[in-house]
C-alpha cells in the first residue's frame, strides 16, 4: 500500500495575490448592493429612469476602481511614478487606477480632491478616494478605500503600493476627507 502524498496548504500570499483578487471580485459585487426600497421609484417616470442609470454607472465605476486598485498591491513606489512597470507615487496610482476605470482625473492629489464630489465619511464606499494631510497641507496624500476600514495607496520605497488601516492613529489623525470617483457624464450633471 502506498503512502498518500501530503499536499501543502495553499498560501494566498505566495500565489501572487490571486486569492485576494478573487475574494475582492466576489465581495465587490456586494459592496454596491442596496435594498430595492432605497432606489425603487414609487411610480415610474422619465426622471427616475435617469436616476437608476446614474446609480448603476456610479456603482460600476466604484467596482472598477476597487478591482484595479487591488491589482496594483505590491507594485513599487516611485516618486512621480505613474505606471505599474516603473512604480507609482500616491497620486500617480490614483490617476492610473481611475483611468483604467474610465475616469479622467488630474495628476496631483490636491487637484484630484478638487475635481471630485465630497462624500461624508459615514457614507464611504469601496472605490472612494481617501485624502490625508501628511505634509502640513490638506490633500497631500491619497488612497483608495477597499472596505473594512482599509485603503490601498503608494506609500514609500520600503512598502510600495500597500494596504493600510484607516484606524491606525497616523492615518486617523490625518484624514482630510473622502471623494467619489464618477464618470464624466455624471460629474457634468452635478455641475451647476
Buried (B, 14 or more C-beta within 10 A) or exposed (E): EEEEEEEEEEEBEEEEBEBBBEEBEEBBEEBBEEEEEEEEEEEEEEEBEEEEEBBEBBBBBBBBBBBBBBBBBBBBBBEEBBBBEEBBBBBBBBBBBBEBBBBEBBEBBBEBBEBBEEBEEEEBBBBBBBBBBBEEEBBBBBBBBBBEBBBBBBBEEEBBBBBBEBEEEEBEEBBBBBBBBBBEEBBEEEEE
